[in-house]
Amino acid sequence: MCLLETSSWIHWEVSLRYAAPLQSRFVVRRGSTDWMVYDRELKGPAQLKKDGHFAEKLTKEQAEHIKQALTDALKPEP
């Protein structure tokens, strides 16, 4: 918000620039007993590789590590 004073009038300039925050594709979620990496695009447990194991029944630390590895693998190389 920016306050501008012109003559004796006070004008408020309000910027309404709202953008939806970018959500990461992979999210660490708590399962019924363990942790998993959820894939928002596939709407289910993330897969470590195509037709591979699902990222579920993990410790929280394992899930965080796998989430970071999957996210890094999606980043384009410069």
ROKE-173205 format. One record per residue (C-alpha): z, x, y; residue number from 0. Coordinates in steps of 0.001 Angstrom, whole numbers. Layout:
REM residues N
         Z         X         Y   bakol
         Z         X         Y     NUM
...
***
This chain:
REM residues 78
         Z         X         Y   bakol
         0         0         0       0
      -905      1374      3417       1
       538       260      6742       2
     -1929       424      9632       3
      -989      -457     13199       4
     -3761     -1498     15572       5
     -2749     -2574     19091       6
       267     -4744     18602       7
      -930     -6075     15288       8
       266     -4732     12031       9
     -2246     -4919      9248      10
     -1477     -4449      5639      11
     -4122     -2998      3449      12
     -3544     -3811      -154      13
     -5608     -2251     -2839      14
     -5900     -4378     -5930      15
     -7538     -1877     -8189      16
     -6279     -2860    -11563      17
     -7780     -1358    -14646      18
     -6701     -1930    -18200      19
     -4898      1127    -19508      20
     -6763      3005    -22179      21
     -5184      2407    -25536      22
     -5400      5048    -28171      23
     -7205      4124    -31353      24
     -4362      5302    -33583      25
      -760      4100    -33340      26
      2332      5108    -35293      27
      4001      1957    -36607      28
      7042      1195    -38665      29
      6250      -422    -42012      30
      8740     -2375    -44089      31
     10488       817    -45219      32
      8378      3767    -44063      33
      5983      4776    -41273      34
      2208      4475    -41058      35
      -676      5333    -38752      36
     -2442      2113    -37735      37
     -6144      2196    -36798      38
     -6834      -389    -34085      39
    -10580      -183    -34658      40
    -10369      -874    -38392      41
     -7343     -3168    -37969      42
     -5389     -1562    -40767      43
     -3929      1715    -41985      44
     -5864      4774    -40845      45
     -7758      6797    -43418      46
     -7476     10571    -43390      47
    -11153     10828    -44351      48
    -13843      8349    -45333      49
    -12910      6657    -48616      50
     -9747      8771    -48619      51
     -6046      8019    -48738      52
     -4456      5651    -46253      53
     -1949      7069    -43771      54
      1016      4998    -44948      55
      4408      5496    -46633      56
      5100      8488    -44388      57
      8034      9912    -42500      58
      7868      9390    -38750      59
      7144     13104    -38249      60
      4267     13036    -40755      61
      2811      9935    -39095      62
      2989     11522    -35619      63
      1285     14680    -36916      64
     -1512     12715    -38627      65
     -1998     10513    -35558      66
     -2459     13601    -33385      67
     -4885     15176    -35875      68
     -6983     11990    -36072      69
     -7004     11615    -32273      70
     -8023     15261    -31791      71
    -10836     14849    -34339      72
    -12340     12047    -32195      73
    -12498     14154    -29022      74
    -15994     15441    -28248      75
    -16328     19207    -28072      76
    -17256     20584    -24627      77
***
